[in-house]
Amino acid sequence: MSGDGNRNEVIIVGAGIGGLTLGLALHQAGISCRIFESTAEIRQVGVGINLLPHATRELAALGLEEALASVAITTTDATFFNRFGQLIYQEPLGRAAGYEHPQFSIHRGDLQRVLLDAFRARAGADRVVTDRHCVAVAQDGGGVAVTFAGASGADRVTIRGRVAIACDGINSVVRKQFFPGEGEPRYSGVNMWRGVTRWKPILSGASMVRAGWLSHGKVVIYPIRRSDTCGLQLVNWVAEIETPNYRKRDWNRAGSLDDFIWAFADWHFDWLDVPAFLRAADSVLEFPMVDQDPLPRWSFGRVTLLGDAAHPMVPRGSNGAGQAILDARALATALLAHDDPVAALSAYEQQRLETTARIVLTNRTNPPDAILREVFLRTNDKPFRAVEDVISREELVELSDGYKRIAGYSKAALRS
Ligand SMILES: Cc1cc2nc3c(=O)[nH]c(=O)nc-3n(C[C@H](O)[C@H](O)[C@H](O)COP(=O)(O)OP(=O)(O)OC[C@H]3O[C@@H](n4cnc5c(N)ncnc54)[C@H](O)[C@@H]3O)c2cc1C
């Protein structure tokens, strides 16, 4: 195989959350790497993301907690309501719940910026190469050769390295190369409209609110930046409604308020006027809620998948970014532990594939918002007199804790 590059280098495809965290973890482990990113410029795209304590623990180990805390909201509680605005359940989160590490609610662009700045400062700015869209990977006994094209599809270059890690997200080119018959991401039947609104603090000012249910309209609302000089926070929201038709996921697709505002028209609560809040959004994006069935394998010799490329999941458990971060740590540890790169990628897969497959499947059936589903079904979508008449506190706690155990952030798991 021909091509440029350093044969001892790890080639990372994609400078998203997983690729940048992997770069930082490899740099910390003393392993040389270079990140190749498709876009010409890494800009602030997307809206809010949550980082749970298992992910913030890894980011703290990379020395990033302070930088993240300065741009994120340290989330204090999860609060669930029915569509009549009645409180179903509230529990503390992160440090407020006694974890050693916080939960952060953060703009995806702010998170990516913190990771990118740290990686460039530590590894060198030339270690991130933009405008390099991966089109194919090849390998032989001596290494990998990854071919990239510029934005126009021209300017092909092939870079050689020791291993290649595909962190190229939900539409991964490398995943498609290994699984050509897999087809497009699987639509969950739920469409999402997302946006941010500048609004005065809601509830604690650091609450993650979930309300309603998917068949009639559900919202998830949480602040992602601190109050500005006018006392307004940047508040992320997602409106989710079961919808038969959808269009392919594009992170930049503009959505229309008229397509979903009807579901929330009478949600005037003492803690928030939901339609007024949604109408005040800066802009609206529209994404279908999609995932993929778990794969039988991720590693093929010297090439493996990481993050959304390996295990895209529906965003109902706040775990997409977190699991990419955990993958990055596991992979860096495996590469440090094994001289043989093929053995390292196989050990990484063994550690992470089944765990993440369980999360993908649980996100479809019993993520934290199963609490909302239970109350919706048991009340037949009617207001209740007292929530205890519908569901016990113990059952609510178990629904929430069951997901934490599966997703790997129960307090017991993080203590070990
Ligand atoms: C633009 C964008 C906006 C997003 N917005 C949100 C959001 O608002 N809320 C949310 O919860 N999640 C969002 N996500 C998804 C979220 O970042 C991921 O689910 C999660 O963080 C897992 O990270 P990842 O690194 O696996 O994938 P991503 O963070 O998606 O990163 C993938 C990276 O690979 C790059 N890439 C793709 N194809 C190639 C290629 N062929 N060659 C080289 N590079 C390539 C992409 O440009 C991107 O930088 C967004 C992702 C993207 C790309």
The ligand as an SDF file (V2000), in Angstrom:
LIG
                    3D

 53 58  0  0  0  0  0  0  0  0999 V2000
  -23.2630   18.5050   13.2980 C   0  0  0  0  0  0  0  0  0  0  0  0
  -23.7490   17.6350   14.4280 C   0  0  0  0  0  0  0  0  0  0  0  0
  -24.7060   18.1410   15.3250 C   0  0  0  0  0  0  0  0  0  0  0  0
  -25.1680   17.3510   16.3730 C   0  0  0  0  0  0  0  0  0  0  0  0
  -26.0770   17.8720   17.2280 N   0  0  0  0  0  0  0  0  0  0  0  0
  -26.4830   17.1430   18.2910 C   0  0  0  0  0  0  0  0  0  0  0  0
  -27.3820   17.6940   19.2400 C   0  0  0  0  0  0  0  0  0  0  0  0
  -27.8120   18.8230   19.1190 O   0  0  0  0  0  0  0  0  0  0  0  0
  -27.7560   16.9310   20.3060 N   0  0  0  0  0  0  0  0  0  0  0  0
  -27.3010   15.6380   20.4560 C   0  0  0  0  0  0  0  0  0  0  0  0
  -27.6660   14.9740   21.4250 O   0  0  0  0  0  0  0  0  0  0  0  0
  -26.4430   15.0970   19.5600 N   0  0  0  0  0  0  0  0  0  0  0  0
  -26.0190   15.8150   18.4940 C   0  0  0  0  0  0  0  0  0  0  0  0
  -25.1330   15.2710   17.6050 N   0  0  0  0  0  0  0  0  0  0  0  0
  -24.7080   13.8850   17.8050 C   0  0  0  0  0  0  0  0  0  0  0  0
  -23.7480   13.7140   18.9440 C   0  0  0  0  0  0  0  0  0  0  0  0
  -22.6430   14.5740   18.8300 O   0  0  0  0  0  0  0  0  0  0  0  0
  -23.3160   12.2690   18.9260 C   0  0  0  0  0  0  0  0  0  0  0  0
  -24.4810   11.4540   19.0840 O   0  0  0  0  0  0  0  0  0  0  0  0
  -22.4440   11.8560   20.0650 C   0  0  0  0  0  0  0  0  0  0  0  0
  -21.7640   12.9330   20.6210 O   0  0  0  0  0  0  0  0  0  0  0  0
  -21.4710   10.7560   19.6560 C   0  0  0  0  0  0  0  0  0  0  0  0
  -20.3200   11.3620   19.0950 O   0  0  0  0  0  0  0  0  0  0  0  0
  -19.5490   10.8180   17.8390 P   0  0  0  0  0  0  0  0  0  0  0  0
  -18.1810   11.3870   17.9320 O   0  0  0  0  0  0  0  0  0  0  0  0
  -19.7000    9.3620   17.6910 O   0  0  0  0  0  0  0  0  0  0  0  0
  -20.2860   11.4430   16.5970 O   0  0  0  0  0  0  0  0  0  0  0  0
  -20.4090   12.9570   16.1670 P   0  0  0  0  0  0  0  0  0  0  0  0
  -20.2810   13.8600   17.3210 O   0  0  0  0  0  0  0  0  0  0  0  0
  -21.5970   13.0000   15.3160 O   0  0  0  0  0  0  0  0  0  0  0  0
  -19.0840   13.2170   15.2890 O   0  0  0  0  0  0  0  0  0  0  0  0
  -18.8300   12.6560   14.0250 C   0  0  0  0  0  0  0  0  0  0  0  0
  -17.7890   13.5150   13.3340 C   0  0  0  0  0  0  0  0  0  0  0  0
  -17.3020   12.8670   12.1880 O   0  0  0  0  0  0  0  0  0  0  0  0
  -17.2980   13.7600   11.0970 C   0  0  0  0  0  0  0  0  0  0  0  0
  -17.4220   12.9370    9.8970 N   0  0  0  0  0  0  0  0  0  0  0  0
  -18.5570   12.3530    9.4040 C   0  0  0  0  0  0  0  0  0  0  0  0
  -18.2510   11.6300    8.3230 N   0  0  0  0  0  0  0  0  0  0  0  0
  -16.9160   11.7300    8.1170 C   0  0  0  0  0  0  0  0  0  0  0  0
  -16.0240   11.1980    7.1590 C   0  0  0  0  0  0  0  0  0  0  0  0
  -16.4340   10.3660    6.1920 N   0  0  0  0  0  0  0  0  0  0  0  0
  -14.7090   11.5340    7.2360 N   0  0  0  0  0  0  0  0  0  0  0  0
  -14.2660   12.3650    8.2240 C   0  0  0  0  0  0  0  0  0  0  0  0
  -15.0770   12.8970    9.1680 N   0  0  0  0  0  0  0  0  0  0  0  0
  -16.3870   12.5770    9.1200 C   0  0  0  0  0  0  0  0  0  0  0  0
  -18.4620   14.6740   11.3770 C   0  0  0  0  0  0  0  0  0  0  0  0
  -18.3730   15.8960   10.6820 O   0  0  0  0  0  0  0  0  0  0  0  0
  -18.3540   14.8520   12.8870 C   0  0  0  0  0  0  0  0  0  0  0  0
  -17.4540   15.8740   13.2320 O   0  0  0  0  0  0  0  0  0  0  0  0
  -24.6680   16.0240   16.5260 C   0  0  0  0  0  0  0  0  0  0  0  0
  -23.7180   15.5160   15.6280 C   0  0  0  0  0  0  0  0  0  0  0  0
  -23.2570   16.3090   14.5790 C   0  0  0  0  0  0  0  0  0  0  0  0
  -22.2170   15.7550   13.6050 C   0  0  0  0  0  0  0  0  0  0  0  0
  1  2  1  0
  2  3  1  0
  2 52  2  0
  3  4  2  0
  4  5  1  0
  4 50  1  0
  5  6  2  0
  6  7  1  0
  6 13  1  0
  7  8  2  0
  7  9  1  0
  9 10  1  0
 10 11  2  0
 10 12  1  0
 12 13  2  0
 13 14  1  0
 14 15  1  0
 14 50  1  0
 15 16  1  0
 16 17  1  0
 16 18  1  0
 18 19  1  0
 18 20  1  0
 20 21  1  0
 20 22  1  0
 22 23  1  0
 23 24  1  0
 24 25  2  0
 24 26  1  0
 24 27  1  0
 27 28  1  0
 28 29  2  0
 28 30  1  0
 28 31  1  0
 31 32  1  0
 32 33  1  0
 33 34  1  0
 33 48  1  0
 34 35  1  0
 35 36  1  0
 35 46  1  0
 36 37  1  0
 36 45  1  0
 37 38  2  0
 38 39  1  0
 39 40  1  0
 39 45  2  0
 40 41  1  0
 40 42  2  0
 42 43  1  0
 43 44  2  0
 44 45  1  0
 46 47  1  0
 46 48  1  0
 48 49  1  0
 50 51  2  0
 51 52  1  0
 52 53  1  0
M  END
$$$$
